[in-house]
Amino acid sequence: TATITIGANGAVSPASVTITCGRVTIVNNDTRAHDMSSDPHPEHSQCVEINQIGFLTTGQQRTSGNFNTARTCGFHDHNLPDNAGLKGTIIIQ
């Protein structure tokens, strides 16, 4: 498992995590809400496990579905899909 934090600067950290199957938690420490979704935008179909995180208000955290297949999954904020600071990858080994 791994944790990704959306900081007060409005960016994810770390932008890339590597896990051996399992889940990822995203914590929102920003002052605004974010809607975290799988790539590509707007289909969100690459790694649907990420879509379980969804809408996060300030201070909220959620955990993805269980990643069982080795692959690389991209994610972004659905409402700010071009914001590079809110894009990242989850590498499942």
C-alpha positions as CSV (number, residue, x, y, z in Angstrom):
1,T,0.0,0.0,0.0
2,A,1.0,3.6,-0.4
3,T,-0.2,7.1,0.4
4,I,-0.3,10.1,-1.9
5,T,-1.0,13.5,-0.4
6,I,-2.5,16.5,-2.2
7,G,-0.6,19.3,-0.5
8,A,-1.6,22.9,0.3
9,N,0.2,23.8,-2.9
10,G,-2.4,21.9,-4.8
11,A,0.0,19.2,-6.1
12,V,0.3,15.5,-5.4
13,S,3.3,14.1,-3.6
14,P,4.8,11.8,-4.4
15,A,3.7,12.0,-8.1
16,S,4.6,8.3,-8.6
17,V,4.3,5.4,-6.2
18,T,5.2,1.7,-6.7
19,I,3.2,-1.0,-4.9
20,T,3.2,-4.8,-5.0
21,C,-0.5,-5.2,-5.6
22,G,-2.8,-3.7,-2.9
23,R,-4.4,-0.3,-2.4
24,V,-3.4,3.4,-2.6
25,T,-4.8,6.1,-0.3
26,I,-5.0,9.7,-1.4
27,V,-5.2,12.4,1.4
28,N,-6.4,15.9,0.5
29,N,-4.5,18.5,2.6
30,D,-5.3,21.3,0.0
31,T,-7.8,24.0,0.8
32,R,-10.0,23.0,-2.1
33,A,-11.8,19.8,-3.0
34,H,-10.4,17.5,-5.7
35,D,-12.1,14.7,-7.7
36,M,-9.4,12.1,-8.3
37,S,-9.9,9.7,-11.3
38,S,-8.1,7.2,-13.5
39,D,-6.7,8.3,-16.9
40,P,-7.7,8.9,-19.6
41,H,-9.9,11.9,-19.2
42,P,-12.9,11.9,-19.4
43,E,-13.4,8.1,-19.7
44,H,-11.5,7.2,-16.5
45,S,-11.2,3.6,-17.8
46,Q,-7.5,2.8,-17.6
47,C,-7.5,1.6,-13.9
48,V,-11.0,1.8,-12.5
49,E,-9.7,1.0,-9.0
50,I,-8.6,4.6,-8.8
51,N,-12.1,5.8,-9.4
52,Q,-13.2,4.6,-5.9
53,I,-11.2,7.6,-4.5
54,G,-13.4,10.1,-6.3
55,F,-14.3,13.4,-4.6
56,L,-12.2,14.5,-1.7
57,T,-13.1,17.5,0.4
58,T,-10.4,19.3,2.5
59,G,-8.9,17.0,5.1
60,Q,-10.6,13.9,3.6
61,Q,-8.9,10.7,2.5
62,R,-10.1,7.6,0.6
63,T,-8.5,4.4,-0.5
64,S,-8.6,2.9,-4.0
65,G,-9.9,-0.5,-4.9
66,N,-7.5,-3.4,-4.8
67,F,-4.8,-3.5,-7.6
68,N,-4.2,-7.1,-8.6
69,T,-2.6,-6.8,-12.0
70,A,1.0,-5.6,-12.8
71,R,0.7,-2.4,-14.9
72,T,1.1,1.4,-14.7
73,C,-2.0,3.5,-13.9
74,G,-2.2,7.2,-14.5
75,F,-4.5,9.5,-12.5
76,H,-5.6,13.1,-12.4
77,D,-8.2,15.5,-11.0
78,H,-11.3,15.2,-13.1
79,N,-12.2,18.9,-12.7
80,L,-8.6,20.0,-13.5
81,P,-7.4,17.4,-16.0
82,D,-4.7,19.6,-17.5
83,N,-3.1,20.5,-14.1
84,A,0.2,18.8,-14.2
85,G,0.6,19.1,-10.4
86,L,-2.5,16.9,-9.9
87,K,-1.4,14.1,-12.3
88,G,0.5,11.0,-11.2
89,T,1.2,7.3,-11.7
90,I,0.7,4.2,-9.7
91,I,3.0,1.4,-10.7
92,I,1.8,-2.1,-9.7
93,Q,4.4,-4.8,-9.7
